[in-house]
Structures are given as structure tokens and as C-alpha cells.
Amino acid sequence: MKIAMLGQKAVPSRLGGVEIVVENLATQMIRKDQNVTLYNRKVKGITPVKKYKGINIYTVPTINKKGLAAISASFFAALQASVKKYDIVHIHAEGPAFFSWIPKLFGKKVIVTVHGLDWKREKWKNGLGAKFIKAGEKAAVKYSDAIIVLSKGNQDYFSKQYGRKTYLIPNGVNAPKILKASLIRKKWDLQNNGYILYLGRIVPEKGIRNLILAFKKINTNKKLVIAGGSSDTDQFYGELKKIAKDDPRIIFTGAVQGKALEELYSNAYLYTLPSDLEGMPLSLLEAMSYGNCVLISDIPECTDVVEENGIVFEHGNVKDLQYKLEYAINNPTVVQKFKEKSSNYILNKYNWDKIADKTLLVYRKCLND
């Protein structure tokens, strides 16, 4: 099959979960002898490439202004994918799905993956952004040949809201290489099992403010590492730093990738994801693949992933989060038991090879209908 994918910012990169998903999915499909082309945005600081791991990559015109980058790039990507000979046009995320009518108009089979209900996110809650994303959701329902969702909650939402059948295909994860604390020791003085890790985008819905407030009340020598970059949320990032400024145990690393990222996952005592809202949390899958004990909020998008293999607190409840953090810190044998089974459990449950096969089945069903 000839497959076009659009909606991601840039591959290869770790700018967000969508980029990681698209890279892994496309890579697996190349291994399965499919022809895959990605339509990237033009992103400041990232040098465009034309080929990556056998994947064809086009960089489309992009108006790099706040609120216009995603819209402009998605429009040009949808237009280019429509006029070329593809069997499948696979659109990732609700916003870019606004343009799903364009490839449909040209007779293409259109697949949309909803990575989460993005209009619920804090930065899109007001104004044009939320309306555009919601319109993208409705366009996906109206024009796509198939919708893929990553969680049971989102599957139920599309069924109840639109009466629309969807395919539940979660994200996957690869087996990592465990690294010793070398670079992170030099950069941030971090030791193996010496810190609690949050790794993800610095946005309000991730519950990071509550995490900092809870951690500050705990008497421990362990550090709290907040790893990740802002996502049009510089003001929020600044607010977090103000809350944490009187506690030297709290470290903000900024965006991390490569060896630093791998070492942070490899050496954490505990990984935590205190989110109020998620789509399909890739960082949670990654953390467990490294054999981490995880502390998560009780939202279904997290508990469906972890099941009985982690520690859970009531989302939004700072007191309960503090209690569970203290419990984990004071019970290393419990943490160790979760660590021992974490990796095998997650790698068996969320396998990219199987996920690519399921996605290809959806493609073939659409082509045969």
C-alpha cells in the first residue's frame, strides 16, 4: 500500500506524543513492506529531512505563528496528499482532521486517529482553537472511512456522542536499553533511585502543580525531577518554577531527549503521572518499559494501561497524592516488586508490531469496502 500520514509536527523528533506514535507506526509499516510518506510541518530549530528509516518525508509550507502553524501545515499536507497516488491518507489528531474532506473529495480512503479529545485541554479551552479542534472532530466523523481511538473512554465518547463506530488500537512501546546514571549525574547530580520523575509536556492538565505542592510537604532526601518542555505554556512553566523556587530538591530539566532521556527513565526510583486529562500516555508506557514503579492518577486513560501494576491516587487530590508519594518512598520493597514486573507486563501488552498489524487491517478493510 501507498500510505500518507499527516498531523504530526516533525519526524524524527520528540516534540509530542503524536510524533512518537507516527514515527513508530511508520517504521513498523516500512518493515512490513508498505510505502509510507510523512508530511511534516516546518519547525524552527529542526532541520528537514527527505528520508528517515526508509520513510519518505515532505516538509510542507507552514505559517509559524501561534495558532496558525498546525492549521496551515495541515491544510497544505492534506492538499498535497490528495493530489498524489496514495491508497490511504492517515490523519493524526482532531485539529488536522478538519481537512479530512480534501482527500475524501479526491477519492482517497481517509483514516483519522484521535489521540485524545484535544478541545478539552487547558490551552485550547477558550477561543478559536477549541472551536477549530471540535470542528475537526465533527469532520472526522463525517468524512473519514475509519476512526481509530487510543482508549476505551474515547471509544465510548464517539459511540454516545455521534453513534460512530471506532477501532480501539492503543499506542505501543519498544524494549529499551537500560543506562547507568552518567550524563544526568554530571548535569543535575542525579543518582540511581535518588529521584522521583515526571516526564512529559509542561501543561496544566498534567497535574504538575499538585505534584509540586504534595512533594514540598514530604520529608525526604529524594529529588523531584520535572522533565519536559512547555507547549505554548511558558507562563504556566514560570508559575511552577515560582512555586518550587524555595525547595532545592525540585529540578526542572527542560526538554530532554537522547541519552539524558534514557538515563532519566533508567534510574528513577519512581515515575509519576498525576494527570487530570490524557489521551494515551506514551510517557507512562515508556516509563514502565524501563522497569519503573509508577504512581498514577485514577483517570481511566492511566488505570487502563497500568491495571494492578502500579500505585494509584485520586486525581486532583493533593493530600492523597502526598500520602501515596510518602507510601512509595517509605516502602522500597513494594516499589521493587512493581519494578520487577513492570517491563515484561507493558512490553507484552503494548507491542508496536501487533499495533501496526491491527492498523493495516483497518486500512485493508477500508480499501475493500
Residue, then its C-alpha position, 0 to 999 in steps of 0.5 A: m500500500k501507498i500510505a500518507m500520514l499527516g498531523q504530526k509536527a516533525v519526524p524524527s523528533r520528540l516534540g509530542g506524543v503524536e510524533i512518537v506514535v507516527e514515527n513508530l507506526a511508520t517504521q513498523m509499516i516500512r518493515k512490513d513492506q508498505n510505502v509510507t510518506l510523512y508530511n511534516r510541518k516546518v519547525k524552527g530549530i529542526t532541520p528537514v529531512k527527505k528520508y528517515k528509516g526508509i520513510n519518505i518525508y515532505t516538509v510542507p509550507t507552514i505559517n509559524k505563528k501561534g495558532l496558525a502553524a498546525i492549521s496551515a501545515s495541515f491544510f497544505a499536507a492534506l492538499q498535497a496528499s490528495v493530489k498524489k497516488y496514495d491508497i490511504v491518507h492517515i490523519h493524526a489528531e482532531g485539529p488536522a482532521f478538519f481537512s479530512w474532506i480534501p482527500k475524501l473529495f479526491g477519492k482517497k480512503v481517509i483514516v483519522t486517529v484521535h489521540g485524545l479529545d484535544w478541545k478539552r485541554e487547558k490551552w485550547k479551552n477558550g477561543l478559536g482553537a477549541k472551536f477549530i479542534k471540535a470542528g475537526e472532530k465533527a469532520a472526522v466523523k463525517y468524512s473519514d472511512a475509519i476512526i481509530v481511538l487510543s482508549k476505551g473512554n474515547q471509544d465510548y465518547f464517539s459511540k454516545q456522542y455521534g453513534r460512530k463506530t471506532y477501532l480501539i488500537p492503543n499506542g505501543v512501546n519498544a524494549p529499551k536499553i537500560l543506562k547507568a546514571s552518567l550524563i544526568r549525574k554530571k548535569w543535575d547530580l542525579q543518582n540511581n533511585g535518588y529521584i522521583l520523575y515526571l516526564g512529559r509536556i509542561v501543561p496544566e492538565k498534567g497535574i504538575r502543580n499538585l505534584i509540586l505542592a504534595f512533594k514540598k510537604i514530604n520529608t525526604n532526601k529524594k529529588l523531584v525531577i520535572a522533565g519536559g518542555s512547555s507547549d505554548t505554556d511558558q507562563f504556566y512553566g514560570e508559575l511552577k518554577k515560582i512555586a518550587k523556587d524555595d525547595p532545592r530538591i525540585i529540578f526542572t530539566g527542560a526538554v530532554q531527549g537522547k541519552a539524558l532521556e534514557e538515563l532519566y527513565s533508567n534510574a528513577y526510583l519512581y515515575t509519576l503521572p498525576s494527570d487530570l486529562e490524557g489521551m494515551p500516555l506514551s510517557l507512562l508506557e515508556a516509563m514502565s518499559y524501563g522497569n519503573c514503579v509508577l504512581i498514577s492518577d485514577i483517570p481511566e486513560c492511566t488505570d487502563v494501561v497500568e491495571e494492578n501494576g502500579i500505585v494509584f491516587e485520586h486525581g486532583n487530590v493533593k493530600d492523597l497524592q502526598y500520602k501515596l508519594e510518602y507510601a512509595i518512598n517509605n516502602p522500597t520493597v513494594v516499589q521493587k516488586f512493581k519494578e520487577k514486573s513492570s517491563n515484561y507486563i507493558l512490553n507484552k501488552y503494548n507491542w508496536d508490531k501487533i499495533a501496526d498489524k491491527t492498523l493495516l487491517v483497518y486500512r485493508k478493510c477500508l480499501n475493500d469496502 
